[in-house]
Amino acid sequence: MAEEAKASTPLENCKVTYFDLPGRGEPIRLALSAAKITFTDERIAFKDWPALKPSTPWGSLPVLTLADGTVVAQGRACLRLVGKYTGLYPADPLLAVRVDELLDVLEDIGSKTNATGRGLEQAEKDAKRLEAVSKGGNVYALLEKVDAFFGTHGANGFAVGSALTVADLAVYAATGMLSCGFYDGVPKEVLTPFANVQANRKTVANLPEIVALIDAQTNPVYGVLKEARAL
């Protein structure tokens, strides 16, 4: 798959522009790495973002720039494009829609977590976040559904079907972001109750190309992605 992708797509020597975080741009990096596509990993410091923002298509990151100068934006759109070129996005429409379901619910999990406690004093915010990710909370409920989804639609440690897709890479990034300390009040152990999610994280974390990408990162927030290898 990887050698075919390198030979037959415009992805070779593309550039991914995003922050130095396992956020919305990380699945794109992961997918290119998994497919052994050579790319420039441009990581933007937060201090440089205001000057760059007006030049981006939608005033947001990530942005994917192909070698011919074509610019594509919006995280899930970029991820699907990479997935289609590399075979990591299913050709079967029913499998593809399952992948899309996961991509969308991961966005919901991030949005709900970020919105929880907004505007409150720090201690109150932390308490509300902890409540949301604990049993009975709205984020916990979504994680339960994701865990059950894996049991129904995945196999062999993968999220959809029995082979790697962009859904697995998106889950690995999003769960890493959730548990890395980026969100105040969310404990590192937030994913412990979800056996299928943890098994999926371990599967992805141990892929050689993913190991190489994550080991190259020095930002401490990537620690939980490395630790997932030992789950």
Solvent accessible surface area in square Angstrom, and as a share of the most:
residue,aa,sasa,rsa
1,M,112,0.50
2,A,14,0.11
3,E,119,0.53
4,E,127,0.57
5,A,3,0.02
6,K,63,0.27
7,A,92,0.71
8,S,89,0.57
9,T,20,0.12
10,P,52,0.33
11,L,0,0.00
12,E,41,0.18
13,N,96,0.49
14,C,0,0.00
15,K,69,0.29
16,V,0,0.00
17,T,9,0.05
18,Y,16,0.06
19,F,27,0.11
20,D,47,0.24
21,L,16,0.08
22,P,0,0.00
23,G,12,0.12
24,R,142,0.52
25,G,0,0.00
26,E,0,0.00
27,P,11,0.07
28,I,1,0.00
29,R,0,0.00
30,L,0,0.00
31,A,0,0.00
32,L,0,0.00
33,S,16,0.10
34,A,13,0.10
35,A,0,0.00
36,K,105,0.45
37,I,7,0.03
38,T,74,0.43
39,F,38,0.16
40,T,76,0.44
41,D,46,0.24
42,E,59,0.26
43,R,59,0.22
44,I,22,0.11
45,A,46,0.36
46,F,128,0.53
47,K,167,0.71
48,D,66,0.34
49,W,42,0.15
50,P,93,0.58
51,A,93,0.72
52,L,53,0.27
53,K,91,0.38
54,P,112,0.71
55,S,86,0.55
56,T,17,0.10
57,P,69,0.43
58,W,175,0.61
59,G,25,0.24
60,S,37,0.24
61,L,14,0.07
62,P,1,0.01
63,V,12,0.07
64,L,0,0.00
65,T,32,0.19
66,L,15,0.08
67,A,71,0.55
68,D,111,0.58
69,G,46,0.45
70,T,62,0.36
71,V,74,0.43
72,V,36,0.21
73,A,10,0.07
74,Q,86,0.38
75,G,14,0.13
76,R,88,0.32
77,A,47,0.37
78,C,0,0.00
79,L,4,0.02
80,R,59,0.22
81,L,47,0.23
82,V,0,0.00
83,G,0,0.00
84,K,127,0.54
85,Y,85,0.32
86,T,3,0.02
87,G,52,0.50
88,L,3,0.02
89,Y,28,0.11
90,P,21,0.13
91,A,106,0.82
92,D,68,0.35
93,P,107,0.67
94,L,135,0.67
95,L,74,0.37
96,A,11,0.09
97,V,70,0.41
98,R,80,0.29
99,V,0,0.00
100,D,32,0.16
101,E,71,0.32
102,L,2,0.01
103,L,6,0.03
104,D,64,0.33
105,V,29,0.17
106,L,17,0.08
107,E,45,0.20
108,D,67,0.35
109,I,10,0.05
110,G,24,0.23
111,S,55,0.35
112,K,82,0.35
113,T,1,0.00
114,N,71,0.37
115,A,48,0.37
116,T,23,0.14
117,G,11,0.10
118,R,162,0.59
119,G,81,0.78
120,L,74,0.37
121,E,130,0.58
122,Q,97,0.43
123,A,82,0.63
124,E,91,0.41
125,K,47,0.20
126,D,46,0.24
127,A,60,0.46
128,K,95,0.40
129,R,10,0.04
130,L,87,0.43
131,E,108,0.49
132,A,8,0.06
133,V,7,0.04
134,S,44,0.28
135,K,159,0.67
136,G,81,0.77
137,G,9,0.08
138,N,76,0.39
139,V,0,0.00
140,Y,23,0.09
141,A,40,0.31
142,L,27,0.13
143,L,3,0.01
144,E,73,0.33
145,K,132,0.56
146,V,5,0.03
147,D,23,0.12
148,A,63,0.49
149,F,30,0.13
150,F,10,0.04
151,G,57,0.54
152,T,104,0.60
153,H,52,0.23
154,G,18,0.17
155,A,47,0.36
156,N,118,0.60
157,G,26,0.25
158,F,35,0.15
159,A,0,0.00
160,V,4,0.02
161,G,24,0.23
162,S,65,0.42
163,A,63,0.49
164,L,33,0.16
165,T,12,0.07
166,V,0,0.00
167,A,0,0.00
168,D,0,0.00
169,L,0,0.00
170,A,6,0.05
171,V,0,0.00
172,Y,1,0.00
173,A,1,0.01
174,A,33,0.25
175,T,5,0.03
176,G,0,0.00
177,M,20,0.09
178,L,5,0.03
179,S,2,0.01
180,C,23,0.14
181,G,51,0.49
182,F,93,0.39
183,Y,25,0.09
184,D,59,0.30
185,G,28,0.27
186,V,10,0.06
187,P,47,0.30
188,K,110,0.46
189,E,110,0.50
190,V,8,0.04
191,L,2,0.01
192,T,92,0.54
193,P,77,0.48
194,F,4,0.02
195,A,73,0.57
196,N,58,0.30
197,V,0,0.00
198,Q,30,0.13
199,A,49,0.38
200,N,1,0.01
201,R,13,0.05
202,K,83,0.35
203,T,35,0.20
204,V,0,0.00
205,A,0,0.00
206,N,69,0.35
207,L,42,0.21
208,P,98,0.62
209,E,48,0.22
210,I,1,0.00
211,V,39,0.23
212,A,67,0.52
213,L,20,0.10
214,I,0,0.00
215,D,75,0.39
216,A,73,0.57
217,Q,18,0.08
218,T,132,0.77
219,N,37,0.19
220,P,120,0.76
221,V,28,0.16
222,Y,1,0.00
223,G,23,0.22
224,V,14,0.08
225,L,0,0.00
226,K,66,0.28
227,E,90,0.40
228,A,1,0.01
229,R,57,0.21
230,A,93,0.72
231,L,78,0.39
